[in-house]
Amino acid sequence: MKCPLDGTPLVITDRSGVEIDYCPECRGVWLDRGELDKIIDRSASAPPPPPPQSRGYDDRGGYRKKKRGSFLEDIFDF
């Protein structure tokens, strides 16, 4: 199957038991029927991530807040 945006052949990968099609060029992600439901179900049953141990120190001499991530970051880290 080819990417609908740029025509590059899609790569199929398995993330937590869910097959995901993605384009290595534009990094677009395509899911088949039912795959989004599987991802949502598995993220709801996953334990919450541990709280951060310490805050980072930025270049300007102050503390920076770490942006809270989503469950999709765990799945789509190619």
Distance bins in CASP14 RR format, pairs under 12 A and 6 or more apart:
PFRMAT RR
TARGET T0000
AUTHOR 0000-0000-0000
RMODE 2
METHOD distances of the structure
MODEL  1
1 7 0 0 0 0 1 0 0 0 0 0 0
1 8 0 0 0 0 0 1 0 0 0 0 0
1 9 1 0 0 1 0 0 0 0 0 0 0
1 10 1 0 1 0 0 0 0 0 0 0 0
1 11 0 0 0 0 0 1 0 0 0 0 0
1 12 0 0 0 0 1 0 0 0 0 0 0
1 19 0 0 0 0 0 1 0 0 0 0 0
1 21 1 0 0 1 0 0 0 0 0 0 0
1 22 0 0 0 0 0 1 0 0 0 0 0
1 23 0 0 0 0 0 1 0 0 0 0 0
1 30 0 0 0 0 1 0 0 0 0 0 0
1 32 0 0 0 0 0 1 0 0 0 0 0
2 8 1 0 0 1 0 0 0 0 0 0 0
2 9 1 0 1 0 0 0 0 0 0 0 0
2 10 1 0 0 1 0 0 0 0 0 0 0
2 11 0 0 0 0 0 1 0 0 0 0 0
2 21 0 0 0 0 0 1 0 0 0 0 0
2 23 0 0 0 0 1 0 0 0 0 0 0
2 25 0 0 0 0 0 1 0 0 0 0 0
2 26 0 0 0 0 0 1 0 0 0 0 0
2 30 0 0 0 0 0 1 0 0 0 0 0
3 9 1 0 0 1 0 0 0 0 0 0 0
3 10 1 0 1 0 0 0 0 0 0 0 0
3 11 0 0 0 0 1 0 0 0 0 0 0
3 21 0 0 0 0 1 0 0 0 0 0 0
3 22 0 0 0 0 1 0 0 0 0 0 0
3 23 1 1 0 0 0 0 0 0 0 0 0
3 24 0 0 0 0 1 0 0 0 0 0 0
3 25 1 0 0 1 0 0 0 0 0 0 0
3 26 1 0 0 1 0 0 0 0 0 0 0
3 27 0 0 0 0 1 0 0 0 0 0 0
3 28 1 0 0 1 0 0 0 0 0 0 0
3 29 0 0 0 0 0 1 0 0 0 0 0
3 30 0 0 0 0 1 0 0 0 0 0 0
4 10 0 0 0 0 1 0 0 0 0 0 0
4 21 0 0 0 0 0 1 0 0 0 0 0
4 23 0 0 0 0 1 0 0 0 0 0 0
4 26 0 0 0 0 1 0 0 0 0 0 0
4 28 0 0 0 0 1 0 0 0 0 0 0
4 29 0 0 0 0 0 1 0 0 0 0 0
4 30 0 0 0 0 1 0 0 0 0 0 0
5 22 0 0 0 0 0 1 0 0 0 0 0
5 23 1 0 0 1 0 0 0 0 0 0 0
5 25 0 0 0 0 1 0 0 0 0 0 0
5 26 1 0 1 0 0 0 0 0 0 0 0
5 27 0 0 0 0 0 1 0 0 0 0 0
5 28 1 0 0 1 0 0 0 0 0 0 0
5 29 0 0 0 0 0 1 0 0 0 0 0
5 30 0 0 0 0 0 1 0 0 0 0 0
6 23 1 0 0 1 0 0 0 0 0 0 0
6 24 0 0 0 0 0 1 0 0 0 0 0
6 25 1 0 1 0 0 0 0 0 0 0 0
6 26 1 0 1 0 0 0 0 0 0 0 0
6 27 0 0 0 0 0 1 0 0 0 0 0
6 28 0 0 0 0 1 0 0 0 0 0 0
7 23 0 0 0 0 1 0 0 0 0 0 0
7 24 0 0 0 0 0 1 0 0 0 0 0
7 25 0 0 0 0 1 0 0 0 0 0 0
7 26 0 0 0 0 1 0 0 0 0 0 0
7 28 0 0 0 0 0 1 0 0 0 0 0
8 21 0 0 0 0 0 1 0 0 0 0 0
8 22 0 0 0 0 0 1 0 0 0 0 0
8 23 1 0 1 0 0 0 0 0 0 0 0
8 24 1 0 0 1 0 0 0 0 0 0 0
8 25 1 0 1 0 0 0 0 0 0 0 0
8 26 1 0 0 1 0 0 0 0 0 0 0
8 27 0 0 0 0 0 1 0 0 0 0 0
8 28 0 0 0 0 1 0 0 0 0 0 0
9 21 0 0 0 0 0 1 0 0 0 0 0
9 22 0 0 0 0 0 1 0 0 0 0 0
9 23 0 0 0 0 1 0 0 0 0 0 0
9 24 0 0 0 0 1 0 0 0 0 0 0
9 25 0 0 0 0 1 0 0 0 0 0 0
10 19 0 0 0 0 0 1 0 0 0 0 0
10 20 0 0 0 0 1 0 0 0 0 0 0
10 21 1 0 1 0 0 0 0 0 0 0 0
10 22 1 0 0 1 0 0 0 0 0 0 0
10 23 1 0 1 0 0 0 0 0 0 0 0
10 24 0 0 0 0 1 0 0 0 0 0 0
10 25 0 0 0 0 0 1 0 0 0 0 0
10 26 0 0 0 0 0 1 0 0 0 0 0
10 27 0 0 0 0 0 1 0 0 0 0 0
10 28 0 0 0 0 1 0 0 0 0 0 0
10 29 0 0 0 0 1 0 0 0 0 0 0
10 30 1 0 0 1 0 0 0 0 0 0 0
10 31 0 0 0 0 0 1 0 0 0 0 0
10 32 0 0 0 0 0 1 0 0 0 0 0
11 19 0 0 0 0 0 1 0 0 0 0 0
11 20 0 0 0 0 1 0 0 0 0 0 0
11 21 1 0 0 1 0 0 0 0 0 0 0
11 22 1 0 1 0 0 0 0 0 0 0 0
11 23 1 0 0 1 0 0 0 0 0 0 0
11 24 1 0 1 0 0 0 0 0 0 0 0
11 25 0 0 0 0 0 1 0 0 0 0 0
11 26 0 0 0 0 0 1 0 0 0 0 0
11 27 0 0 0 0 0 1 0 0 0 0 0
11 28 0 0 0 0 0 1 0 0 0 0 0
11 29 0 0 0 0 0 1 0 0 0 0 0
11 30 0 0 0 0 0 1 0 0 0 0 0
11 78 0 0 0 0 1 0 0 0 0 0 0
12 18 0 0 0 0 0 1 0 0 0 0 0
12 19 1 0 1 0 0 0 0 0 0 0 0
12 20 1 0 0 1 0 0 0 0 0 0 0
12 21 1 0 1 0 0 0 0 0 0 0 0
12 22 0 0 0 0 1 0 0 0 0 0 0
12 23 0 0 0 0 0 1 0 0 0 0 0
12 24 0 0 0 0 0 1 0 0 0 0 0
12 29 0 0 0 0 0 1 0 0 0 0 0
12 30 0 0 0 0 1 0 0 0 0 0 0
12 31 0 0 0 0 0 1 0 0 0 0 0
12 32 0 0 0 0 0 1 0 0 0 0 0
12 35 0 0 0 0 0 1 0 0 0 0 0
12 78 0 0 0 0 0 1 0 0 0 0 0
13 19 1 0 0 1 0 0 0 0 0 0 0
13 20 1 0 1 0 0 0 0 0 0 0 0
13 21 0 0 0 0 1 0 0 0 0 0 0
13 22 1 0 0 1 0 0 0 0 0 0 0
13 23 0 0 0 0 0 1 0 0 0 0 0
13 24 0 0 0 0 0 1 0 0 0 0 0
13 29 0 0 0 0 1 0 0 0 0 0 0
13 30 0 0 0 0 0 1 0 0 0 0 0
13 31 0 0 0 0 0 1 0 0 0 0 0
13 75 0 0 0 0 1 0 0 0 0 0 0
13 76 0 0 0 0 1 0 0 0 0 0 0
13 77 0 0 0 0 0 1 0 0 0 0 0
13 78 1 0 0 1 0 0 0 0 0 0 0
14 20 1 0 0 1 0 0 0 0 0 0 0
14 21 0 0 0 0 0 1 0 0 0 0 0
14 22 0 0 0 0 0 1 0 0 0 0 0
14 35 0 0 0 0 0 1 0 0 0 0 0
14 38 0 0 0 0 0 1 0 0 0 0 0
14 75 0 0 0 0 0 1 0 0 0 0 0
15 21 0 0 0 0 0 1 0 0 0 0 0
15 22 0 0 0 0 1 0 0 0 0 0 0
15 29 0 0 0 0 0 1 0 0 0 0 0
15 31 0 0 0 0 0 1 0 0 0 0 0
15 35 0 0 0 0 1 0 0 0 0 0 0
15 38 0 0 0 0 0 1 0 0 0 0 0
15 39 0 0 0 0 1 0 0 0 0 0 0
15 42 0 0 0 0 1 0 0 0 0 0 0
15 43 0 0 0 0 0 1 0 0 0 0 0
15 71 0 0 0 0 0 1 0 0 0 0 0
15 72 0 0 0 0 1 0 0 0 0 0 0
15 73 0 0 0 0 0 1 0 0 0 0 0
15 74 0 0 0 0 1 0 0 0 0 0 0
15 75 1 0 1 0 0 0 0 0 0 0 0
15 76 1 0 0 1 0 0 0 0 0 0 0
15 77 0 0 0 0 1 0 0 0 0 0 0
15 78 0 0 0 0 1 0 0 0 0 0 0
16 35 0 0 0 0 0 1 0 0 0 0 0
16 38 0 0 0 0 1 0 0 0 0 0 0
16 39 1 0 0 1 0 0 0 0 0 0 0
16 40 0 0 0 0 0 1 0 0 0 0 0
16 41 0 0 0 0 0 1 0 0 0 0 0
16 42 1 0 1 0 0 0 0 0 0 0 0
16 43 0 0 0 0 1 0 0 0 0 0 0
16 45 0 0 0 0 0 1 0 0 0 0 0
16 46 0 0 0 0 1 0 0 0 0 0 0
16 71 0 0 0 0 1 0 0 0 0 0 0
16 72 0 0 0 0 0 1 0 0 0 0 0
16 74 1 0 0 1 0 0 0 0 0 0 0
16 75 1 0 0 1 0 0 0 0 0 0 0
16 76 0 0 0 0 0 1 0 0 0 0 0
16 77 0 0 0 0 0 1 0 0 0 0 0
17 35 0 0 0 0 1 0 0 0 0 0 0
17 38 1 0 0 1 0 0 0 0 0 0 0
17 39 0 0 0 0 1 0 0 0 0 0 0
17 41 0 0 0 0 0 1 0 0 0 0 0
17 42 0 0 0 0 1 0 0 0 0 0 0
17 75 0 0 0 0 1 0 0 0 0 0 0
18 29 0 0 0 0 0 1 0 0 0 0 0
18 31 1 0 0 1 0 0 0 0 0 0 0
18 32 0 0 0 0 1 0 0 0 0 0 0
18 34 0 0 0 0 1 0 0 0 0 0 0
18 35 1 0 1 0 0 0 0 0 0 0 0
18 36 0 0 0 0 1 0 0 0 0 0 0
18 37 0 0 0 0 1 0 0 0 0 0 0
18 38 1 0 1 0 0 0 0 0 0 0 0
18 39 1 0 1 0 0 0 0 0 0 0 0
18 40 0 0 0 0 0 1 0 0 0 0 0
18 41 0 0 0 0 0 1 0 0 0 0 0
18 42 1 0 0 1 0 0 0 0 0 0 0
18 43 0 0 0 0 0 1 0 0 0 0 0
18 72 0 0 0 0 0 1 0 0 0 0 0
18 74 0 0 0 0 0 1 0 0 0 0 0
18 75 1 0 0 1 0 0 0 0 0 0 0
18 76 0 0 0 0 0 1 0 0 0 0 0
19 29 0 0 0 0 0 1 0 0 0 0 0
19 30 0 0 0 0 0 1 0 0 0 0 0
19 31 0 0 0 0 1 0 0 0 0 0 0
19 32 1 0 0 1 0 0 0 0 0 0 0
19 33 0 0 0 0 0 1 0 0 0 0 0
19 34 0 0 0 0 0 1 0 0 0 0 0
19 35 1 0 0 1 0 0 0 0 0 0 0
19 38 0 0 0 0 1 0 0 0 0 0 0
19 39 0 0 0 0 0 1 0 0 0 0 0
19 75 0 0 0 0 0 1 0 0 0 0 0
20 27 0 0 0 0 0 1 0 0 0 0 0
20 28 0 0 0 0 0 1 0 0 0 0 0
20 29 1 0 0 1 0 0 0 0 0 0 0
20 30 1 0 0 1 0 0 0 0 0 0 0
20 31 1 0 0 1 0 0 0 0 0 0 0
20 32 0 0 0 0 1 0 0 0 0 0 0
20 34 0 0 0 0 0 1 0 0 0 0 0
20 35 1 0 0 1 0 0 0 0 0 0 0
20 36 0 0 0 0 0 1 0 0 0 0 0
20 38 0 0 0 0 0 1 0 0 0 0 0
20 39 0 0 0 0 1 0 0 0 0 0 0
20 72 0 0 0 0 0 1 0 0 0 0 0
20 75 1 0 0 1 0 0 0 0 0 0 0
20 76 1 0 0 1 0 0 0 0 0 0 0
20 77 0 0 0 0 0 1 0 0 0 0 0
20 78 0 0 0 0 1 0 0 0 0 0 0
21 27 0 0 0 0 0 1 0 0 0 0 0
21 28 0 0 0 0 1 0 0 0 0 0 0
21 29 1 0 0 1 0 0 0 0 0 0 0
21 30 1 0 1 0 0 0 0 0 0 0 0
21 31 1 0 0 1 0 0 0 0 0 0 0
21 32 1 0 0 1 0 0 0 0 0 0 0
21 35 0 0 0 0 1 0 0 0 0 0 0
21 76 0 0 0 0 0 1 0 0 0 0 0
21 78 0 0 0 0 0 1 0 0 0 0 0
22 28 1 0 1 0 0 0 0 0 0 0 0
22 29 1 0 1 0 0 0 0 0 0 0 0
22 30 1 0 0 1 0 0 0 0 0 0 0
22 31 0 0 0 0 1 0 0 0 0 0 0
22 75 0 0 0 0 0 1 0 0 0 0 0
22 76 1 0 0 1 0 0 0 0 0 0 0
22 77 0 0 0 0 0 1 0 0 0 0 0
22 78 1 0 0 1 0 0 0 0 0 0 0
23 29 1 0 0 1 0 0 0 0 0 0 0
23 30 0 0 0 0 1 0 0 0 0 0 0
23 78 0 0 0 0 0 1 0 0 0 0 0
24 78 1 0 0 1 0 0 0 0 0 0 0
25 78 0 0 0 0 0 1 0 0 0 0 0
27 76 0 0 0 0 1 0 0 0 0 0 0
27 77 0 0 0 0 0 1 0 0 0 0 0
27 78 1 0 0 1 0 0 0 0 0 0 0
28 76 0 0 0 0 1 0 0 0 0 0 0
28 78 0 0 0 0 1 0 0 0 0 0 0
29 35 0 0 0 0 0 1 0 0 0 0 0
29 36 0 0 0 0 0 1 0 0 0 0 0
29 39 0 0 0 0 0 1 0 0 0 0 0
29 72 0 0 0 0 1 0 0 0 0 0 0
29 75 0 0 0 0 1 0 0 0 0 0 0
29 76 1 0 0 1 0 0 0 0 0 0 0
29 77 0 0 0 0 0 1 0 0 0 0 0
29 78 0 0 0 0 1 0 0 0 0 0 0
30 36 0 0 0 0 0 1 0 0 0 0 0
30 76 0 0 0 0 0 1 0 0 0 0 0
31 37 0 0 0 0 1 0 0 0 0 0 0
31 38 0 0 0 0 1 0 0 0 0 0 0
31 39 1 0 0 1 0 0 0 0 0 0 0
31 40 0 0 0 0 0 1 0 0 0 0 0
31 72 0 0 0 0 0 1 0 0 0 0 0
31 75 0 0 0 0 0 1 0 0 0 0 0
31 76 0 0 0 0 0 1 0 0 0 0 0
32 38 0 0 0 0 0 1 0 0 0 0 0
32 39 0 0 0 0 0 1 0 0 0 0 0
34 40 0 0 0 0 1 0 0 0 0 0 0
34 41 0 0 0 0 1 0 0 0 0 0 0
35 41 0 0 0 0 0 1 0 0 0 0 0
35 42 0 0 0 0 0 1 0 0 0 0 0
35 75 0 0 0 0 0 1 0 0 0 0 0
36 42 0 0 0 0 0 1 0 0 0 0 0
36 43 0 0 0 0 0 1 0 0 0 0 0
36 71 0 0 0 0 0 1 0 0 0 0 0
36 72 0 0 0 0 0 1 0 0 0 0 0
36 75 0 0 0 0 0 1 0 0 0 0 0
37 43 0 0 0 0 0 1 0 0 0 0 0
37 44 0 0 0 0 0 1 0 0 0 0 0
38 44 0 0 0 0 0 1 0 0 0 0 0
38 45 0 0 0 0 0 1 0 0 0 0 0
38 75 0 0 0 0 0 1 0 0 0 0 0
39 45 0 0 0 0 0 1 0 0 0 0 0
39 46 0 0 0 0 0 1 0 0 0 0 0
39 70 0 0 0 0 0 1 0 0 0 0 0
39 71 1 0 0 1 0 0 0 0 0 0 0
39 72 1 0 0 1 0 0 0 0 0 0 0
39 74 0 0 0 0 1 0 0 0 0 0 0
39 75 1 0 0 1 0 0 0 0 0 0 0
39 76 0 0 0 0 1 0 0 0 0 0 0
40 46 0 0 0 0 0 1 0 0 0 0 0
40 70 0 0 0 0 0 1 0 0 0 0 0
40 71 0 0 0 0 1 0 0 0 0 0 0
40 72 0 0 0 0 0 1 0 0 0 0 0
40 75 0 0 0 0 0 1 0 0 0 0 0
41 71 0 0 0 0 0 1 0 0 0 0 0
42 71 0 0 0 0 1 0 0 0 0 0 0
42 72 0 0 0 0 0 1 0 0 0 0 0
42 74 0 0 0 0 1 0 0 0 0 0 0
42 75 0 0 0 0 1 0 0 0 0 0 0
43 49 0 0 0 0 0 1 0 0 0 0 0
43 69 0 0 0 0 0 1 0 0 0 0 0
43 70 0 0 0 0 1 0 0 0 0 0 0
43 71 1 1 0 0 0 0 0 0 0 0 0
43 72 0 0 0 0 1 0 0 0 0 0 0
43 73 0 0 0 0 0 1 0 0 0 0 0
43 74 0 0 0 0 1 0 0 0 0 0 0
43 75 0 0 0 0 1 0 0 0 0 0 0
44 71 0 0 0 0 1 0 0 0 0 0 0
45 71 0 0 0 0 0 1 0 0 0 0 0
46 70 0 0 0 0 0 1 0 0 0 0 0
46 71 1 0 0 1 0 0 0 0 0 0 0
46 74 0 0 0 0 1 0 0 0 0 0 0
46 75 0 0 0 0 0 1 0 0 0 0 0
47 71 0 0 0 0 0 1 0 0 0 0 0
48 68 0 0 0 0 0 1 0 0 0 0 0
48 69 0 0 0 0 0 1 0 0 0 0 0
48 71 0 0 0 0 0 1 0 0 0 0 0
49 66 0 0 0 0 0 1 0 0 0 0 0
49 68 0 0 0 0 1 0 0 0 0 0 0
49 69 0 0 0 0 1 0 0 0 0 0 0
49 70 0 0 0 0 0 1 0 0 0 0 0
49 71 0 0 0 0 1 0 0 0 0 0 0
49 73 0 0 0 0 0 1 0 0 0 0 0
49 74 0 0 0 0 1 0 0 0 0 0 0
51 66 0 0 0 0 0 1 0 0 0 0 0
51 68 0 0 0 0 0 1 0 0 0 0 0
52 63 0 0 0 0 0 1 0 0 0 0 0
52 64 0 0 0 0 0 1 0 0 0 0 0
52 65 0 0 0 0 1 0 0 0 0 0 0
52 66 1 0 1 0 0 0 0 0 0 0 0
52 67 0 0 0 0 0 1 0 0 0 0 0
52 68 0 0 0 0 1 0 0 0 0 0 0
52 69 0 0 0 0 0 1 0 0 0 0 0
53 66 0 0 0 0 0 1 0 0 0 0 0
54 63 0 0 0 0 1 0 0 0 0 0 0
54 64 0 0 0 0 0 1 0 0 0 0 0
54 66 0 0 0 0 0 1 0 0 0 0 0
55 62 0 0 0 0 1 0 0 0 0 0 0
55 63 1 0 1 0 0 0 0 0 0 0 0
55 64 1 0 0 1 0 0 0 0 0 0 0
55 65 1 0 0 1 0 0 0 0 0 0 0
55 66 1 0 0 1 0 0 0 0 0 0 0
56 62 0 0 0 0 1 0 0 0 0 0 0
56 63 1 0 0 1 0 0 0 0 0 0 0
56 64 1 0 1 0 0 0 0 0 0 0 0
56 65 0 0 0 0 1 0 0 0 0 0 0
56 66 1 0 0 1 0 0 0 0 0 0 0
57 63 1 0 0 1 0 0 0 0 0 0 0
57 64 1 0 0 1 0 0 0 0 0 0 0
57 65 0 0 0 0 0 1 0 0 0 0 0
57 66 0 0 0 0 0 1 0 0 0 0 0
58 64 1 0 1 0 0 0 0 0 0 0 0
58 65 0 0 0 0 1 0 0 0 0 0 0
58 66 0 0 0 0 0 1 0 0 0 0 0
67 73 0 0 0 0 0 1 0 0 0 0 0
69 75 0 0 0 0 0 1 0 0 0 0 0
69 76 0 0 0 0 0 1 0 0 0 0 0
69 77 0 0 0 0 0 1 0 0 0 0 0
70 76 0 0 0 0 1 0 0 0 0 0 0
70 77 0 0 0 0 0 1 0 0 0 0 0
71 77 0 0 0 0 0 1 0 0 0 0 0
END
